[in-house]
């Protein structure tokens, strides 16, 4: 089952290992062809229309001597992850596919009757993974049942007890097959070195109390049982965190070669992954093969991608200007969510082959995946000193400096043999900020060199602006001066100029290039103060994000004294900001006119007529905030200058 918020189309990747039929919402979507079955390591792409709400996917495969089944997933797991959920009402809330026992083809369930609320046994088939243990397994202690013959000596169980009444004594009783320790709210409540009975009492106040059990393997098994009695009546435990798809109230962690030498509240930290014998482990259930697996289903919060990177950059800058702790806290909490889940997301990919969150930072293979958000990470580190940011900052620095695809001359390029103006922002802003943080000169050298190289590939001297893309396959630029592409260039050049020492060998070249671009952009400003989607085409729509970036870069040039004739640019900044306020931003604060995420074309028609604008798109929200920030800073600077005069 796959959920969609609205009617949409998705691109699905399919590789067939045997004759296969795919049904979506009860209708045959495709069937494999013999060529696809023979050349089965080459996936095909299928565009599928989905409806708002739940959509059912049913795969029927026939066994052959050469293979059995198919591989199905997203065409682009980084940008469009497909998180399939299990069907049947007994499994509601569980993630992943279910698989039937082998059956005669005509015994498979009627594809038109498949539904998320359907009873599993109504299909007449047995489905895996099984929901319950076999009877002989239920007789074993819990860890003997879960871990079987795996090596290890220690494991953990975690639950929660809610006391609804007033404070009072709670009695606990159970059995253990080996040594055991029990903590309640991080305080040791019980300990024994022997197998046998568990019995103790504890005064507990009104509210929720976490219970953590450390269990050691015994000579005749491995596990424990525990019950709680309040006023002589059995009191049910509760889930210690909101795990969907189960009614079980205990989570289990292990096995470990030795006990974990950290406090209980660190063991129960759901952001952490623990290792043993070179293998990482995470929480599981007392069910056959059932694992706890975090998902991130928010549209924006906690996500990691380049346009959220610049959005958060804008938020953290204006939070200080406006003295808004709520905005600062939102920015930090969003970023912390990404950073704290990074270790888990890497484990998730290794364990399941396809991670459930943090898709881009785990799969870094382009500047889009890391540079923009990484630059914001450095900004936040310098604001807060949070050391949890440093490992990811170093990972990104290593990728950009040592693993990012480049041309022979060192210019950033992409896997399809193209050079995009966008990548100056995606790479050089991070390098400049990393240099400011570490004083590693090779990074600022690289940032400066990229601008000189990109100028050779993309600069259009007749207009004083940049072509969007250079295609290395045909050795030609596209000759389309896309607005936001140029915005990325001028925005990031102002960031690099702020960091590069004036005595740097390329400083004068960078400053000269900045002035050339500013002059070219200034001439193309529209009559309403906004720049156009295609900079040289006044018939193309007025575009918000490039306007904001040019405003940002001009205002900084005035503040830092980079511009020889500042009066023209001061007028331009105010004219642009007035245009943004009047045309792009409505009275409710919605930001309109932001070009959606782009591909590229040799024709301006694509940018003008196909690449249309959105409202409140994250390619523009943070950039508009940054434009406002720099406009205010410019005004303050000019006021101070007037006062000094």
C-alpha positions in Angstrom: 0.0 0.0 0.0 1.2 3.5 -0.8 -0.3 6.7 0.5 -0.7 9.9 -1.6 -1.8 13.2 -0.2 -3.2 14.2 -3.7 -3.7 12.6 -7.1 -0.3 12.3 -8.7 2.1 10.4 -10.9 5.1 8.6 -9.7 8.0 7.1 -11.7 8.6 3.5 -10.6 11.7 1.5 -11.3 11.1 -2.2 -12.2 13.5 -5.0 -12.9 11.9 -8.4 -13.7 13.5 -11.7 -12.6 10.7 -13.9 -14.0 7.2 -13.4 -15.7 5.5 -10.8 -13.6 2.3 -8.8 -13.5 1.8 -5.5 -11.6 -1.6 -4.5 -10.5 -2.2 -1.0 -9.1 -5.6 -0.3 -7.4 -7.0 -3.5 -8.9 -6.0 -2.8 -12.5 -3.2 -4.4 -14.5 -0.5 -1.7 -14.8 2.1 -3.7 -16.7 3.4 -7.2 -17.4 6.9 -8.2 -18.1 8.1 -8.9 -21.6 10.5 -11.7 -22.5 13.3 -9.3 -23.3 12.9 -7.7 -19.8 13.0 -11.2 -18.2 16.1 -12.2 -20.1 18.0 -8.9 -19.5 16.8 -8.6 -16.0 19.6 -6.5 -14.5 18.4 -3.4 -16.5 15.5 -1.8 -14.8 12.8 -0.1 -16.7 10.9 3.1 -15.7 7.1 3.0 -15.4 4.9 6.1 -14.9 2.0 5.3 -12.7 -1.1 7.4 -11.9 -2.1 7.3 -8.2 -5.1 8.5 -6.4 -5.4 10.5 -3.2 -5.4 8.2 -0.2 -4.3 4.6 -0.2 -3.1 2.8 -3.4 -2.7 -0.9 -3.5 0.2 -2.6 -5.3 0.0 -6.3 -6.1 2.8 -8.2 -7.8 2.2 -11.7 -9.3 5.3 -13.5 -10.3 5.8 -16.9 -11.9 8.8 -19.1 -10.9 11.2 -20.1 -13.6 14.6 -22.0 -13.5 16.3 -18.6 -14.0 14.6 -16.5 -11.3 11.5 -15.7 -9.4 10.0 -12.2 -8.8 11.0 -8.6 -9.4 12.7 -5.6 -7.9 10.4 -2.5 -7.5 11.1 0.9 -6.1 11.4 4.6 -6.8 13.2 5.9 -9.9 14.9 8.4 -7.6 15.1 7.3 -4.0 16.7 10.5 -2.9 14.1 12.9 -4.3 11.0 10.7 -4.4 11.2 7.9 -1.9 8.3 5.4 -1.9 7.5 4.1 1.5 5.3 1.1 1.0 3.0 0.0 3.9 1.6 -3.4 4.6 -1.9 -4.3 3.6 -4.6 -6.1 5.8 -6.2 -4.7 8.9 -4.2 -7.0 11.1 -1.0 -5.3 9.9 -2.3 -1.7 9.8 0.6 0.7 10.6 3.3 -1.8 9.6 5.9 -0.8 7.0 7.0 -2.9 4.0 5.6 -5.5 1.6 4.1 -8.8 2.6 4.8 -12.0 0.6 2.5 -14.9 0.1 3.3 -18.6 0.2 3.9 -20.1 -3.3 0.6 -20.9 -4.9 -1.0 -21.9 -8.1 -1.4 -18.8 -10.3 -5.2 -18.9 -10.2 -5.2 -19.2 -6.4 -3.8 -15.8 -5.9 -6.4 -13.3 -4.4 -8.6 -11.4 -6.7 -6.7 -8.2 -7.5 -9.8 -6.1 -7.4 -10.6 -7.1 -3.8 -7.3 -6.1 -2.3 -7.8 -3.4 0.4 -5.8 -2.1 3.4 -8.7 -3.0 5.7 -9.1 -6.5 4.2 -8.7 -9.4 6.6 -5.6 -11.4 5.9 -7.2 -14.8 6.1 -9.9 -13.8 3.6 -7.3 -14.2 0.9 -7.0 -17.9 1.4 -3.2 -17.6 1.5 -0.5 -17.6 4.1 1.5 -14.3 4.2 5.0 -13.5 5.4 6.4 -12.3 7.7 4.2 -14.2 10.1 2.4 -12.1 12.7 2.9 -14.6 15.6 5.4 -17.1 16.7 5.0 -20.8 16.1 3.7 -22.6 19.3 7.1 -24.2 20.1 8.8 -20.8 20.0 6.3 -19.3 22.5 7.6 -21.7 25.1 11.1 -20.2 25.0 12.3 -17.2 27.0 11.9 -14.0 25.1 15.5 -13.4 24.0 16.0 -17.1 23.2 13.0 -16.7 21.0 14.0 -13.4 19.3 17.7 -14.0 18.9 17.8 -17.8 18.5 21.4 -19.0 18.4 23.0 -15.6 17.8 26.1 -14.9 19.9 25.8 -12.5 22.8 25.5 -12.4 26.5 23.3 -9.3 27.2 20.2 -7.7 25.9 17.6 -5.1 26.9 13.8 -4.8 27.3 12.1 -1.4 27.6 8.6 -0.5 28.6 6.6 2.2 30.3 4.2 2.2 33.3 1.7 5.0 33.7 0.4 5.6 37.2 -3.0 7.3 36.9 -3.7 7.8 40.6 -1.7 9.4 43.4 1.8 8.3 44.5 2.1 4.9 46.0 3.9 1.6 46.2 3.9 -0.6 43.0 4.8 -4.3 43.3 6.8 -5.9 40.5 7.1 -9.7 40.0 8.4 -12.0 37.3 11.1 -14.5 36.4 14.5 -14.5 34.9 16.6 -17.2 33.3 19.9 -15.4 34.2 21.3 -12.4 35.9 19.2 -9.2 35.5 19.2 -5.5 36.4 16.2 -3.3 36.3 16.1 0.5 36.2 13.0 2.7 36.8 13.4 6.3 35.6 17.2 5.8 35.4 17.5 4.6 39.0 18.5 1.0 39.7 15.5 -0.7 41.3 16.4 -4.4 41.3 19.5 -6.6 40.6 20.2 -10.3 40.9 23.0 -12.5 39.8 20.9 -15.7 39.7 18.1 -17.2 37.7 14.8 -17.4 39.5 12.1 -15.0 40.7 12.0 -11.2 40.4 10.2 -9.5 43.2 10.5 -5.9 44.5 8.4 -2.8 45.2 8.9 0.8 44.3 7.1 4.0 45.3 6.1 5.8 42.1 4.4 9.1 41.6 1.6 10.0 39.3 2.6 9.9 35.6 4.7 7.9 33.2 7.8 5.8 34.3 10.3 4.2 32.0 11.4 0.7 32.9 14.6 -0.8 31.4 15.7 -4.4 32.0 19.2 -5.6 31.3 19.1 -9.4 30.9 22.0 -11.8 30.7 22.1 -15.2 29.1 21.6 -18.1 31.5 22.6 -21.7 31.3 19.1 -22.8 30.3 17.8 -20.0 28.3 17.8 -16.2 27.9 15.0 -13.9 28.9 12.7 -12.6 31.6 9.1 -11.8 32.4 7.8 -8.9 34.4 4.4 -7.7 35.7 3.3 -4.7 37.8 0.6 -4.6 40.5 -1.0 -1.4 41.7 -3.3 -1.8 44.7 -3.1 -5.6 44.2 -4.4 -5.4 40.6 -2.4 -6.2 37.5 -1.5 -3.0 35.7 -0.7 -3.1 32.0 2.5 -1.6 30.7 2.4 0.9 27.8 4.6 1.4 24.7 7.6 3.4 25.7 7.4 5.3 22.4 4.7 5.5 19.7 5.5 2.5 17.5 2.9 2.0 14.9 1.6 -1.4 13.7 1.8 -3.3 17.0 0.0 -3.5 20.4 3.1 -4.9 22.1 4.2 -2.8 25.0 7.9 -4.0 25.2 10.8 -3.1 22.8 13.9 -5.2 22.8 17.6 -4.4 22.0 20.5 -6.7 21.4 22.3 -9.1 21.4 25.5 -7.6 22.9 28.8 -9.3 23.7 28.9 -7.2 26.9 26.6 -4.8 28.7 26.3 -1.3 27.4 28.4 1.1 29.6 26.1 4.1 29.3 23.3 5.4 31.4 19.8 3.9 30.9 18.4 7.1 29.3 21.1 6.8 26.6 20.3 3.2 25.9 16.6 4.2 25.4 17.6 7.1 23.1 15.8 6.2 19.8 18.3 8.3 17.8 21.2 5.9 18.8 22.4 2.8 17.1 24.6 0.4 19.1 27.2 -2.0 17.9 28.4 -5.5 18.9 30.9 -7.8 17.1 31.1 -5.4 14.2 27.4 -5.4 13.7 24.9 -2.6 14.5 21.6 -3.3 16.2 18.4 -1.4 16.8 15.2 -2.0 18.6 12.9 -4.9 17.7 9.6 -6.6 18.8 8.9 -10.0 20.3 7.5 -11.1 16.9 9.1 -13.2 14.2 11.5 -10.8 12.3 9.7 -7.6 13.3 12.0 -4.5 13.6 11.3 -1.0 14.8 12.0 1.3 11.9 11.7 5.1 12.1 10.2 6.9 9.1 10.0 10.6 8.3 6.7 11.4 6.6 6.7 15.2 7.1 6.7 17.3 4.0 9.5 19.6 5.2 10.3 19.4 8.9 13.4 17.2 9.6 14.1 16.8 5.9 17.5 17.4 4.3 17.9 18.9 0.8 19.5 21.9 -0.7 16.5 24.2 -0.9 15.7 23.5 2.8 19.4 24.3 3.5 19.0 27.9 2.1 15.6 28.2 3.8 17.1 27.4 7.2 20.0 29.8 6.4 17.4 32.5 6.0 15.6 31.6 9.1 18.7 31.6 11.3 19.8 34.9 10.0 16.5 36.7 10.5 16.0 35.1 13.9 18.9 37.2 15.3 17.8 40.3 13.4 14.3 40.1 14.8 15.3 38.7 18.2 13.0 35.7 17.6 14.0 32.7 19.7 11.1 30.7 18.3 12.5 30.9 14.8 16.0 30.1 16.0 14.7 27.1 18.0 12.7 25.8 15.0 15.8 26.0 12.8 18.0 24.2 15.3 15.4 21.6 16.0 14.9 20.9 12.3 18.7 20.6 11.8 19.2 18.5 15.0 16.6 16.0 13.7 18.7 15.4 10.6 22.0 15.2 12.4 20.8 13.0 15.3 19.2 10.5 12.8 22.3 10.3 10.6 23.9 7.3 12.2 20.6 5.5 12.2 19.9 6.3 8.6 23.2 4.9 7.5 22.4 1.7 9.5 19.0 1.6 8.0 20.4 1.7 4.5 22.9 -1.1 5.3 20.3 -3.2 6.9 17.4 -2.8 4.5 19.1 -1.6 1.3 17.0 1.6 1.2 16.9 4.1 4.0 13.6 5.4 5.4 14.9 8.9 6.1 17.8 11.3 5.5 17.9 10.1 1.9 20.2 12.6 0.4 22.9 13.0 3.0 23.2 9.2 3.2 23.5 8.8 -0.6 25.8 11.8 -1.3 26.8 11.7 -4.9 26.3 15.3 -5.9 26.7 18.8 -4.6 22.9 19.2 -4.4 23.0 16.5 -1.7 25.3 18.3 0.7 26.7 21.7 0.0 23.8 24.0 0.7 22.6 22.3 3.9 26.3 21.8 4.9 26.9 25.6 4.7 23.9 26.1 7.0 25.3 23.5 9.3 28.5 25.5 9.6 26.5 28.7 10.2 24.6 27.0 13.0 27.8 25.5 14.5 29.3 29.0 14.7 26.1 30.2 16.4 25.8 27.4 18.9 29.1 25.5 19.2 27.1 22.2 19.0 29.7 19.5 18.4 27.2 17.1 17.0 27.4 19.0 13.8 31.1 18.5 13.3 31.1 14.9 11.9 28.7 15.7 9.2 30.5 19.0 8.4 33.8 16.9 8.0 32.0 14.3 5.8 30.7 17.0 3.5 34.1 18.7 3.3 35.7 15.4 2.4 33.1 14.7 -0.3 33.4 18.1 -2.0 37.2 18.2 -1.8 38.0 14.6 -2.6 35.1 12.8 -4.2 32.9 15.2 -6.1 32.9 14.6 -9.9 35.1 17.1 -11.7 36.4 17.9 -15.2 40.1 17.4 -15.9 40.6 21.1 -15.2 39.0 20.7 -11.7 35.6 22.3 -12.5 32.6 20.7 -10.7 30.5 18.7 -13.1 27.6 16.2 -13.0 27.3 12.6 -13.9 25.4 13.4 -17.2 28.5 15.4 -18.3 27.1 18.8 -17.6 28.2 21.9 -15.7 25.4 23.8 -14.0 25.6 27.4 -12.7 23.6 26.2 -9.7 26.6 24.2 -8.5 28.6 27.3 -7.7 26.2 27.8 -4.8 26.0 24.1 -4.0 29.7 23.9 -3.6 31.5 27.2 -3.1 29.4 28.6 -0.2 30.3 25.6 1.9 34.0 25.7 0.9 34.1 29.4 1.9 32.4 28.8 5.2 34.6 25.8 5.9 37.7 27.9 5.2 36.4 30.5 7.7 35.9 27.7 10.3 39.2 25.8 9.8 41.5 28.2 7.8 42.2 25.3 5.4 43.5 27.3 2.4 42.9 24.6 -0.2 39.2 25.1 0.3 39.1 28.8 -0.4 41.6 28.2 -3.3 39.1 25.7 -4.7 36.1 28.0 -4.2 37.9 30.8 -6.1 39.1 28.5 -8.8 35.5 27.3 -9.5 34.3 30.8 -10.3 37.2 31.4 -12.7 36.5 28.0 -14.4 32.7 28.5 -14.5 33.2 31.9 -16.1 35.1 30.3 -19.0 32.2 27.8 -19.5 29.1 29.9 -18.9 29.7 33.6 -19.0 27.7 35.5 -21.8 29.7 38.8 -22.2 27.1 40.4 -24.4 24.7 40.4 -21.5 27.0 40.3 -18.5 25.3 37.2 -17.1 25.7 33.4 -17.1 24.2 30.6 -19.2 22.4 28.1 -17.1 24.3 25.0 -18.2 27.3 23.9 -20.2 26.9 20.5 -21.9 30.2 18.7 -22.1 28.8 16.1 -24.5 28.3 18.7 -27.2 30.9 21.2 -25.9 28.5 24.1 -25.8 26.6 26.2 -23.3 22.8 26.3 -23.5 22.9 30.1 -23.9 19.8 30.5 -21.7 20.3 33.0 -18.9 18.0 31.5 -16.3 17.1 33.9 -13.5 17.7 31.7 -10.5 20.8 30.1 -12.0 22.4 33.5 -12.1 21.0 34.2 -8.6 22.9 31.2 -7.3 26.1 32.5 -8.9 26.0 36.1 -7.6 24.7 35.0 -4.2 27.5 32.5 -3.7 30.1 34.9 -5.1 29.2 37.4 -2.4 29.6 34.7 0.2 33.0 33.7 -1.1 34.2 37.4 -1.3 33.3 37.8 2.3 35.6 34.9 3.3 38.5 35.2 0.9 41.5 37.2 2.2 42.2 40.4 0.2 45.8 39.2 -0.3 44.6 36.0 -2.0 46.0 35.6 -5.5 42.5 35.4 -7.0 40.8 38.1 -4.9 41.0 40.8 -7.6 39.7 38.5 -10.2 36.8 37.5 -8.0 35.9 41.1 -7.2 36.1 42.0 -10.9 33.8 39.1 -11.8 31.4 40.2 -9.1 31.3 43.7 -10.5 30.7 42.4 -14.1 27.8 40.2 -13.0 26.3 43.0 -10.9 26.5 45.4 -13.9 24.9 42.8 -16.2 22.1 42.0 -13.8 21.4 45.7 -13.0 20.8 46.4 -16.7 18.2 43.6 -16.8 16.1 44.6 -13.8 12.4 44.9 -14.7 10.3 48.0 -14.5 8.5 46.6 -11.4 11.8 46.0 -9.6 11.8 42.3 -10.2 13.9 40.3 -12.6 12.4 37.9 -15.1 12.6 34.1 -15.3 14.6 34.4 -18.5 16.7 37.4 -17.7 16.8 38.7 -21.2 13.1 38.1 -22.0 10.8 40.7 -20.4 7.8 38.6 -21.6 8.8 35.8 -19.2 7.3 35.9 -15.8 8.7 38.0 -12.9 10.5 35.6 -10.7 10.9 35.9 -7.0 13.9 33.9 -6.0 16.4 35.4 -8.4 15.1 38.9 -7.5 15.8 38.1 -3.9 19.3 36.8 -4.6 20.3 39.8 -6.7 18.9 42.0 -3.9 21.0 40.1 -1.4 24.2 40.3 -3.4 23.8 44.0 -4.3 23.1 45.0 -0.7 26.2 43.1 0.5 28.3 44.8 -2.1 27.2 48.2 -0.8 27.9 47.1 2.8 31.3 45.7 2.1 32.4 48.4 -0.3 32.8 46.2 -3.3 30.8 48.4 -5.8 32.4 51.4 -7.4 29.1 53.2 -8.1 26.9 52.3 -5.1 24.1 54.8 -5.6 22.7 52.9 -8.6 22.7 49.7 -6.6 21.1 51.3 -3.6 18.2 52.4 -5.8 18.1 48.9 -7.3 17.9 47.2 -3.9 15.1 49.4 -2.7 13.2 49.0 -6.0 13.6 45.3 -5.8 12.5 45.0 -2.2 9.5 47.2 -2.9 8.6 44.9 -5.9 8.9 41.8 -3.7 6.6 43.4 -1.1 4.1 44.5 -3.6 4.0 41.6 -6.1 5.6 38.5 -4.6 4.4 38.6 -1.0 0.8 38.9 0.0 -0.7 40.3 3.2 -0.7 36.8 4.8 3.0 36.4 4.2 2.7 33.9 1.4 5.6 34.0 -1.1 4.5 33.8 -4.8 6.3 33.6 -8.0 9.0 31.1 -7.0 10.3 29.0 -9.9 10.0 25.3 -9.2 13.0 23.0 -9.2 14.4 22.8 -12.6 15.9 20.6 -15.2 17.7 22.3 -18.2 17.0 23.0 -21.8 18.7 24.6 -24.8 15.4 26.5 -25.4 14.2 29.5 -23.4 10.7 28.2 -24.1 11.1 25.5 -21.4 12.1 28.1 -18.7 9.4 30.5 -19.8 6.4 28.3 -20.4 7.1 24.9 -18.8 9.1 25.7 -15.7 6.4 27.6 -13.9 6.2 29.2 -10.5 4.8 28.0 -7.2 3.6 29.6 -4.0 5.6 29.1 -0.7 8.2 26.9 -2.4 11.4 26.4 -0.4 13.5 27.5 -3.3 12.4 31.0 -2.5 11.2 31.4 1.1 14.7 31.5 2.8 16.1 33.6 0.0 13.4 36.3 0.4 14.2 36.3 4.1 17.9 36.8 3.4 17.1 39.6 0.9 15.1 41.3 3.6 17.9 40.8 6.1 20.5 42.3 3.9 18.3 45.2 2.9 17.9 46.1 6.6 21.6 45.7 7.2 22.3 47.9 4.2 19.9 50.6 5.5 21.6 50.5 8.9 25.0 50.8 7.3 23.9 53.8 5.2 22.4 55.4 8.3 25.6 54.9 10.2 27.6 56.4 7.3 25.3 59.4 7.2 25.7 59.9 10.9 29.5 59.7 10.6 29.5 62.2 7.9 
